[in-house]
């Protein structure tokens, strides 16, 4: 897949995978659309009802997510006016990132005891905490890892 930004845009930091990901899906509405697509939303109407988002913003974000290969758009009815949006393989690959954001939010964005939604697995159990692991299986932290910069 050829990954490009909208015409006239430039990568924030072309050599950094985090910066490129944020450039592609890092705005609030795009991430929430991806989250809702993971939760079964497929139509413009469903996304709009769930998110309470303005029509023009939703139209723009859906178009961009399709252009960037994160969502696929197909005709949902016989007349071609209504479309279904589904995650592509690249969109589905964002699941771990969305779960990591959710788990960070559970730890840091709610007061103790404040109610919030919970992500469950197929058996109805809470999803285990994500934890990056080294090649040898030991837990990693920011202090126990580093980035190797690629020089031109």
C-alpha positions as CSV (number, residue, x, y, z in Angstrom):
1,X,0.0,0.0,0.0
2,X,1.3,3.4,-0.9
3,X,0.9,5.6,2.2
4,X,0.5,9.3,1.5
5,X,-1.1,12.3,3.2
6,X,-3.6,14.6,1.6
7,X,-2.3,16.9,-1.1
8,X,-0.3,19.7,0.3
9,X,0.4,18.0,3.6
10,X,3.8,16.8,4.8
11,X,4.8,14.2,7.4
12,X,5.4,15.7,10.8
13,X,8.5,13.6,11.3
14,X,9.0,11.4,8.2
15,X,11.3,8.8,9.8
16,X,9.2,8.2,13.0
17,X,6.6,5.5,12.9
18,X,4.7,7.1,15.9
19,X,4.6,10.5,14.1
20,X,3.4,9.0,10.8
21,X,0.7,7.0,12.6
22,X,-0.5,10.2,14.4
23,X,-0.5,12.0,11.1
24,X,-2.8,9.3,9.6
25,X,-5.2,8.5,12.5
26,X,-4.3,10.8,15.4
27,X,-7.1,13.3,15.4
28,X,-9.9,12.7,17.9
29,X,-12.7,12.0,15.4
30,X,-10.6,9.5,13.3
31,X,-9.7,7.4,16.4
32,X,-13.3,7.4,17.6
33,X,-14.6,6.4,14.1
34,X,-12.0,3.5,14.2
35,X,-13.1,2.6,17.7
36,X,-16.8,2.5,16.6
37,X,-16.0,0.5,13.5
38,X,-14.3,-2.1,15.7
39,X,-17.5,-2.1,17.8
40,X,-19.7,-2.8,14.7
41,X,-20.7,0.6,13.2
42,X,-20.7,0.4,9.4
43,X,-22.9,3.3,8.1
44,X,-22.6,7.0,8.1
45,X,-25.9,7.2,10.1
46,X,-24.5,4.8,12.8
47,X,-21.2,6.7,13.1
48,X,-23.1,10.0,13.3
49,X,-25.6,8.7,15.9
50,X,-22.9,7.1,18.1
51,X,-20.5,10.1,18.0
52,X,-22.8,13.1,17.7
53,X,-20.3,14.4,15.1
54,X,-21.2,17.1,12.5
55,X,-22.0,15.8,9.0
56,X,-19.2,17.7,7.3
57,X,-16.5,16.5,9.8
58,X,-17.7,12.9,9.6
59,X,-17.8,13.0,5.8
60,X,-14.2,14.3,5.7
61,X,-12.9,11.8,8.2
62,X,-14.5,8.8,6.5
63,X,-13.1,10.0,3.2
64,X,-9.6,10.3,4.6
65,X,-9.7,7.0,6.4
66,X,-10.8,5.3,3.1
67,X,-8.0,7.1,1.2
68,X,-5.4,6.1,3.7
69,X,-6.5,2.4,3.5
70,X,-7.8,2.2,7.1
71,X,-11.5,1.8,6.1
72,X,-13.0,0.2,3.0
73,X,-16.2,1.7,1.5
74,X,-18.7,-0.4,-0.4
75,X,-22.3,0.0,-1.6
76,X,-24.7,-1.0,1.2
77,X,-27.9,-1.0,-0.9
78,X,-29.1,-1.4,-4.5
79,X,-29.1,2.3,-5.5
80,X,-25.4,3.0,-4.5
81,X,-26.3,6.0,-2.4
82,X,-25.7,4.3,1.0
83,X,-22.3,3.0,1.8
84,X,-20.9,0.5,4.3
85,X,-17.6,1.2,5.9
86,X,-15.5,-1.7,7.2
87,X,-12.0,-1.8,8.7
88,X,-9.3,-3.0,6.3
89,X,-6.5,-5.3,7.5
90,X,-4.5,-2.1,8.3
91,X,-7.5,-0.7,10.2
92,X,-7.9,-4.0,12.2
93,X,-4.2,-3.8,12.9
94,X,-5.0,-0.7,15.0
95,X,-6.9,-2.8,17.6
96,X,-3.9,-3.1,19.9
97,X,-3.3,0.7,19.8
98,X,-6.9,1.4,20.6
99,X,-6.8,-1.1,23.5
100,X,-3.7,0.5,24.8
101,X,-5.3,4.0,24.7
102,X,-8.4,2.5,26.4
103,X,-6.3,1.0,29.2
104,X,-4.3,4.1,29.7
105,X,-7.6,6.0,29.9
106,X,-9.0,3.5,32.5
107,X,-5.9,4.1,34.7
108,X,-5.4,7.9,34.2
109,X,-8.6,9.6,32.9
110,X,-11.1,8.6,35.5
111,X,-11.4,9.3,39.2
112,X,-11.3,6.2,41.5
113,X,-14.7,4.5,41.4
114,X,-15.9,6.6,38.4
115,X,-18.0,4.4,36.1
116,X,-16.7,3.7,32.6
117,X,-17.1,1.2,29.8
118,X,-15.1,-2.1,30.0
119,X,-13.7,-4.1,27.1
120,X,-14.5,-7.8,27.3
121,X,-13.2,-10.8,25.4
122,X,-15.4,-13.3,23.6
123,X,-16.1,-15.2,26.9
124,X,-17.3,-12.0,28.7
125,X,-14.1,-11.5,30.7
126,X,-12.2,-8.2,31.0
127,X,-9.3,-8.0,28.5
128,X,-5.9,-8.4,30.2
129,X,-3.6,-5.4,30.5
130,X,-1.4,-5.0,27.5
131,X,2.3,-5.0,28.3
132,X,5.2,-4.7,25.8
133,X,7.6,-7.5,26.1
134,X,11.2,-7.9,25.0
135,X,12.4,-10.7,22.7
136,X,13.1,-12.8,25.8
137,X,9.6,-12.2,27.2
138,X,10.5,-9.8,29.9
139,X,8.3,-6.7,30.4
140,X,9.6,-3.5,28.8
141,X,9.2,0.1,29.9
142,X,10.2,3.4,28.3
143,X,13.3,3.3,30.5
144,X,14.2,-0.2,29.3
145,X,14.0,0.5,25.6
146,X,15.4,3.0,23.1
147,X,14.9,4.3,19.6
148,X,17.6,3.8,17.0
149,X,17.5,6.7,14.6
150,X,17.9,6.0,10.9
151,X,20.4,8.4,9.3
152,X,20.1,9.5,5.7
